[in-house]
Amino acid sequence: MANVDETNQTKFPNQYQTWLATSEQADKEDMLAAYPANIILWAGSSFAKEYNSPRGHQFAVADVTHILRTGVSVEEGKKGLSASCWTCKTPDAPRLMNEMGIEGFSGANFTDLGTEIKSVVYCSDCHEDGSAKLALPRPHAQDAMAKIKLPFDKQNTSMQGAQVCGQCHVTYYFQPERSDKVNIPWIFGSTADDIEKYYDTRRFYEWIHPISKTPMLKARHPEFEHWSRSKHAEAGVTCITCHMPPATDDKGNEFTDHKVGNALEHFDNTCKACHSSQQAISKTLAKNKQQINTKARQVEDLLVKAHFEAKAAWDAGATWPLMNDAIMGIRHGQWRWDFAMASHGLYAHNPEEGNALLDKAIEQVTLSRTLLAMILKQLDVEKVDYPDISTKEKAHAVIGFDKDAAEAAKVMFIKNEVDKHWHPVARQGYEN
């Protein structure tokens, strides 16, 4: 990659330097500490272990390496976390898919390919090497865009730019019958309803919730889906327009800023063509955010109660025929909550859809709790135990997760494997 790297630095110095500047986007928030109810909602999945707000592209490899969700190495011959977790973090992923085959790559263990990962999100993730021509190197994205009749090679430059971002800023799942390869579930369409229909038709679930026994689904940052149905999309405004605005260097040369960031920080270059007042748009965004967050907290509270009410029913001898409708209400309500809240910047990208998703989630979980109340009464259950989950530590204790032990194992893995054998890019932002 060295020669290509040198070529990119020489041919596109401004783009390269602004790409390097994503290392300044180093702040992250512990989302489980901020919202401990999420630990209960994700109990039984790795998301309940650690979940942080996103950082700049420069930290993509290091963050997925260090987070507790990806665990540690497994014994030789044992199946660990799929290498598919590397898919959107590095251009080495498409390279390895070409070398190993898509299912050969996804069927490998995440940690076994760690020594192969030598670059973070880079020029070749979005462009043909050594040129400004846009590219879509990930097979799952090529397949998905074809499913919704937007094949990459038939789109104009504006839509191609959005698709380039959308190859990773999109929801997906690991396809179990295809060696856990990444798949975007758009067979029926890309709305929450369409994707739910796909999952329900396949009887698919990612895990069984250990508290409520609900077969769960997980959304993952569906920014492309929300954007595609937004007022911005209707107006031809894409991810690039807002987050990678035109900039000018000290010689007067215009270029695209590759320090992907907040649109309002560059209001004059991004928003001013449509929004006359930065103060007004900031006020609207703050209102949207507060409205969505208020509803999200309401859904979380309802879901937590529903999970524990289902547990009380099971403990009292409930059967699957009795519980099915209530359980499906939990599954579908949490799916819509997650499809809203897993999307970064929903309050700006598509607040109308966000509110609709959360309103429907409230309706579904409320119905689920009504059914559970009837079941509990039928089973003579008079009291449900709702444990204290007011802090991350208390919530982890409720689900039986030993964070200290997990962190100790991770520290040893980093020390003995990553620090000794992996490329330094895996330690970006974690150097002592």
C-alpha positions in Angstrom: 0.0 0.0 0.0 3.0 2.3 0.4 3.2 3.3 -3.2 -0.6 4.0 -3.4 -0.3 5.9 -0.2 2.5 8.1 -1.6 0.5 8.7 -4.8 -2.6 9.8 -2.9 -0.6 12.2 -0.7 1.0 13.7 -3.8 -2.1 13.9 -6.0 -4.6 14.8 -3.3 -2.7 16.6 -0.5 -5.6 18.6 0.8 -7.9 15.6 0.9 -5.2 13.5 2.5 -4.4 16.1 5.3 -8.1 16.5 6.1 -8.5 12.7 6.3 -5.6 12.7 8.8 -7.4 15.3 10.8 -10.1 12.8 11.8 -7.7 11.9 14.5 -8.8 15.1 16.2 -12.3 13.6 16.6 -11.1 11.6 19.6 -13.9 12.2 22.2 -16.3 9.4 22.9 -19.2 8.9 25.3 -19.9 5.7 27.2 -23.5 5.2 26.1 -24.2 2.4 28.6 -23.3 4.7 31.4 -25.5 7.4 30.0 -28.4 5.0 29.3 -28.1 1.9 31.6 -31.5 0.7 30.5 -29.9 -0.3 27.2 -27.9 -3.0 29.1 -31.2 -4.7 29.9 -32.6 -4.3 26.4 -29.4 -5.8 24.9 -28.9 -8.5 27.6 -27.6 -11.7 26.1 -25.8 -9.8 23.2 -22.4 -8.3 23.1 -23.8 -4.8 22.9 -24.7 -5.0 26.6 -20.9 -5.3 27.4 -19.7 -2.0 25.9 -21.2 0.6 23.6 -19.7 4.0 22.8 -20.5 7.0 20.6 -18.6 7.0 17.3 -15.3 8.7 16.7 -13.3 9.9 13.7 -12.3 7.5 10.9 -8.7 7.3 12.2 -10.0 5.3 15.2 -12.0 2.7 13.3 -9.6 -0.2 13.7 -8.4 0.6 17.2 -11.9 1.0 18.6 -13.2 -2.3 17.2 -10.0 -4.0 18.5 -10.2 -2.6 22.0 -14.0 -2.7 22.7 -15.2 -5.5 25.0 -17.7 -6.6 22.3 -15.1 -8.2 20.2 -13.6 -10.2 23.0 -10.3 -12.1 22.9 -8.6 -14.8 20.8 -10.2 -18.3 20.9 -8.4 -21.6 20.9 -7.2 -22.9 17.6 -10.0 -24.7 15.7 -12.7 -23.0 17.8 -15.3 -20.6 16.3 -15.0 -17.1 17.6 -16.4 -13.8 16.5 -16.7 -13.5 12.7 -14.1 -11.6 10.8 -17.1 -9.8 9.2 -16.6 -7.3 12.1 -13.7 -5.9 10.1 -15.8 -5.3 7.0 -16.4 -1.6 7.4 -13.3 -0.6 9.4 -10.5 -1.0 6.8 -9.8 -1.4 3.1 -8.0 -4.6 4.1 -11.4 -6.2 4.4 -12.3 -6.0 0.7 -8.7 -7.1 -0.1 -9.1 -10.1 2.1 -12.5 -10.9 0.6 -10.9 -11.0 -2.8 -8.0 -13.2 -1.6 -10.1 -15.6 0.6 -13.5 -15.4 -1.0 -16.4 -13.6 0.7 -17.4 -16.6 2.9 -13.8 -17.6 3.5 -13.3 -14.2 5.0 -16.5 -14.1 7.0 -16.0 -17.7 8.2 -12.6 -16.8 9.7 -12.2 -15.6 13.3 -12.0 -11.8 13.9 -8.8 -12.0 15.9 -7.1 -14.5 13.5 -7.1 -11.8 10.8 -5.9 -9.0 13.1 -2.3 -9.2 11.8 -3.7 -8.5 8.3 -5.3 -5.2 9.2 -2.9 -2.4 8.4 -5.1 0.6 7.5 -8.2 2.4 8.7 -11.0 3.8 6.5 -9.0 5.1 3.6 -9.1 6.5 0.1 -9.7 3.1 -1.5 -12.8 2.5 0.6 -14.5 5.2 -1.5 -12.4 5.7 -4.6 -10.6 3.7 -7.2 -7.0 3.6 -6.1 -5.0 6.7 -7.1 -8.0 8.5 -8.6 -11.0 10.6 -7.5 -13.4 8.2 -9.3 -15.9 6.9 -6.8 -16.0 3.2 -6.0 -18.2 0.7 -4.0 -15.7 -2.1 -3.1 -17.9 -4.0 -0.6 -19.9 -6.8 -2.1 -22.8 -6.5 0.5 -23.3 -2.9 -0.6 -23.2 -3.7 -4.3 -25.9 -6.4 -3.7 -28.0 -4.1 -1.6 -28.1 -1.2 -4.0 -29.1 -3.7 -6.7 -32.0 -5.0 -4.5 -33.5 -1.5 -4.3 -32.9 -0.9 -8.0 -30.2 1.6 -7.5 -27.1 -0.2 -9.0 -24.0 1.9 -8.3 -22.8 2.1 -11.9 -26.1 3.5 -13.1 -26.2 6.4 -10.6 -25.1 10.0 -11.0 -22.1 11.3 -9.0 -24.3 12.7 -6.2 -26.1 9.4 -5.5 -22.9 7.4 -5.9 -21.4 9.6 -3.2 -24.3 8.8 -0.9 -24.0 5.1 -1.7 -20.3 5.2 -0.9 -21.1 6.4 2.6 -24.1 4.0 2.7 -21.9 0.9 2.2 -21.1 1.2 5.9 -23.5 3.7 7.4 -26.4 1.3 7.0 -28.0 -1.5 9.0 -27.0 -5.1 8.4 -26.8 -8.6 9.9 -24.5 -11.6 9.7 -26.0 -14.2 7.5 -25.7 -17.5 9.5 -26.3 -19.8 6.5 -23.6 -18.0 4.6 -20.7 -18.3 7.1 -21.8 -15.0 8.8 -21.2 -12.8 5.8 -22.5 -9.3 6.0 -26.0 -8.9 4.4 -28.2 -5.9 4.1 -31.8 -7.0 4.6 -33.6 -5.0 1.9 -35.4 -7.8 0.0 -38.8 -6.1 0.6 -37.4 -2.6 1.0 -35.4 -0.5 3.5 -38.0 0.7 6.0 -38.2 -0.7 9.5 -41.5 -2.4 8.5 -39.9 -3.9 5.3 -36.9 -5.2 7.2 -39.0 -6.6 10.0 -41.1 -8.4 7.4 -37.9 -9.9 6.0 -36.7 -11.1 9.4 -40.1 -12.4 10.5 -40.5 -14.3 7.2 -37.2 -16.0 7.8 -37.9 -16.6 11.5 -34.6 -14.9 12.0 -33.3 -13.7 15.4 -29.9 -12.6 16.6 -30.2 -13.9 20.1 -32.8 -15.1 22.7 -33.2 -12.5 25.4 -32.2 -14.2 28.7 -34.8 -12.3 30.8 -37.9 -12.4 28.6 -37.0 -15.2 26.2 -37.8 -12.9 23.3 -36.1 -13.7 19.9 -34.3 -10.4 19.4 -33.3 -8.2 16.4 -30.6 -5.6 16.3 -30.4 -2.5 14.2 -27.0 -1.0 13.3 -26.6 2.7 12.3 -29.2 2.9 9.5 -28.2 6.4 8.4 -28.5 5.6 4.7 -32.1 4.3 5.1 -33.3 7.3 7.1 -31.6 9.8 4.7 -33.0 8.1 1.6 -36.6 9.0 2.7 -35.8 12.5 4.1 -36.5 16.0 2.9 -32.7 16.4 2.3 -32.8 13.4 -0.1 -35.8 14.8 -2.0 -33.8 18.1 -2.4 -30.7 16.2 -3.6 -28.8 17.0 -0.5 -26.5 14.0 0.5 -24.0 13.0 3.2 -21.3 14.6 1.2 -23.1 17.9 0.9 -23.4 18.3 4.7 -20.5 16.4 6.2 -17.8 16.8 3.6 -18.3 20.4 2.3 -16.1 22.2 -0.2 -13.1 23.9 1.3 -10.4 26.2 -0.1 -6.7 25.9 0.6 -4.3 28.8 1.1 -3.6 28.8 -2.6 -7.2 29.2 -3.5 -7.7 25.6 -4.7 -11.1 24.2 -3.9 -11.3 20.6 -2.6 -13.7 18.3 -0.6 -13.0 18.3 3.1 -12.4 14.7 4.2 -12.5 15.5 7.9 -16.1 14.2 8.0 -17.8 16.3 10.6 -20.8 18.3 11.9 -22.5 20.2 9.2 -23.2 23.2 11.4 -19.5 23.8 12.0 -19.4 24.8 8.3 -22.8 26.4 8.1 -21.9 28.9 5.3 -20.6 26.0 3.1 -23.2 23.5 3.9 -26.6 24.7 5.1 -26.8 28.4 4.0 -28.0 27.6 0.5 -31.3 26.4 2.1 -31.3 27.7 5.7 -31.0 31.4 6.1 -30.3 31.4 9.9 -27.8 29.2 11.8 -29.5 30.1 15.0 -32.9 29.1 13.7 -31.8 25.7 12.4 -29.8 25.1 15.6 -33.0 25.7 17.6 -35.0 23.4 15.4 -32.4 20.6 15.7 -32.3 21.0 19.5 -36.1 20.7 19.6 -36.1 17.6 17.4 -33.3 16.0 19.5 -35.1 16.6 22.8 -38.4 15.3 21.4 -36.8 12.1 20.1 -34.8 11.5 23.2 -37.8 12.0 25.5 -39.7 9.4 23.5 -36.7 7.1 23.4 -36.4 7.1 27.2 -40.2 6.4 27.5 -39.8 3.4 25.1 -36.8 2.1 27.1 -38.7 2.3 30.4 -41.6 0.4 28.9 -39.4 -2.3 27.3 -37.4 -2.9 30.5 -40.7 -3.4 32.4 -42.0 -5.7 29.6 -38.9 -7.9 29.7 -39.2 -8.4 33.5 -42.9 -8.9 33.3 -42.3 -11.6 30.7 -39.8 -13.2 33.1 -42.3 -13.2 35.9 -44.8 -15.0 33.6 -42.3 -17.6 32.5 -41.3 -18.2 36.1 -45.0 -18.7 37.0 -45.3 -21.4 34.3 -46.4 -19.6 31.2 -46.3 -21.5 27.9 -45.3 -20.3 24.4 -48.8 -20.3 23.0 -49.9 -18.1 25.9 -46.8 -15.8 25.5 -46.4 -15.5 21.7 -48.3 -12.3 21.0 -46.8 -10.5 24.0 -43.3 -11.6 23.1 -43.7 -10.5 19.5 -44.8 -7.1 20.8 -41.5 -6.8 22.7 -39.5 -7.9 19.6 -41.2 -5.5 17.2 -41.3 -2.5 19.7 -37.6 -2.9 20.5 -36.7 -3.3 16.8 -38.3 0.1 16.0 -36.7 1.8 19.0 -33.3 0.4 17.9 -33.9 1.3 14.3 -34.4 4.9 15.4 -31.7 5.2 18.1 -28.9 3.2 16.5 -29.0 5.9 13.7 -26.5 8.7 14.4 -28.0 12.1 13.9 -31.6 11.0 13.3 -32.9 14.2 14.7 -31.2 16.0 11.8 -31.4 13.3 9.1 -35.1 12.4 9.3 -36.9 13.4 12.6 -40.3 12.7 11.1 -39.4 9.0 10.6 -37.7 8.9 14.0 -40.8 10.2 15.8 -43.0 7.8 13.8 -40.8 4.8 14.8 -40.9 5.7 18.5 -44.6 6.4 18.5 -45.2 2.9 17.0 -42.8 1.4 19.5 -44.7 2.9 22.4 -47.9 1.5 20.9 -46.5 -2.0 20.4 -44.8 -2.3 23.8 -47.9 -0.9 25.6 -50.0 -3.5 24.0 -47.4 -6.2 24.9 -47.6 -5.1 28.5 -51.4 -5.1 28.5 -51.2 -8.8 27.3 -48.6 -9.6 29.9 -50.7 -8.1 32.6 -53.6 -10.4 31.6 -51.2 -13.4 31.6 -49.8 -12.5 35.0 -53.3 -12.2 36.4 -54.3 -15.6 34.9 -51.2 -17.1 36.5 -52.0 -15.4 39.9 -48.8 -13.3 39.8 -49.4 -10.3 42.0 -46.0 -8.7 42.0 -43.2 -8.3 39.5 -39.6 -7.6 40.6 -38.2 -4.6 38.7 -34.5 -4.4 39.8 -32.6 -1.2 40.3 -30.8 -0.5 37.0 -30.1 3.2 37.7 -26.4 2.9 36.9 -24.3 0.9 34.5 -22.8 -1.1 37.3 -26.2 -2.1 38.7 -27.5 -3.0 35.3 -24.5 -5.1 34.6 -25.0 -6.9 37.9 -28.6 -7.6 37.0 -27.6 -9.4 33.8 -24.7 -11.2 35.5 -21.9 -9.6 33.4 -18.6 -9.5 35.1 -17.1 -6.4 33.6 -13.9 -6.5 35.6 -13.1 -10.0 34.4 -13.9 -9.1 30.8 -11.7 -6.0 31.0 -8.8 -8.0 32.6 -9.0 -10.6 29.8 -9.1 -7.9 27.2 -6.0 -6.2 28.7 -4.0 -9.4 28.5 -5.2 -9.9 24.9 -4.1 -6.4 23.9 -0.7 -6.9 25.7 0.1 -10.3 24.4 -1.4 -10.2 20.9 -2.2 -6.8 19.6 0.8 -4.9 21.0 3.2 -7.6 19.9 1.9 -8.7 16.6 -0.7 -6.3 15.1 -0.1 -3.2 13.1 0.2 0.1 15.1 -3.1 1.2 13.5 -4.8 -1.1 16.0 -3.5 1.1 18.9 -4.4 4.5 17.4 -5.7 6.6 20.3 -4.8 3.9 22.9 -1.1 4.5 23.2 0.1 4.9 26.8 
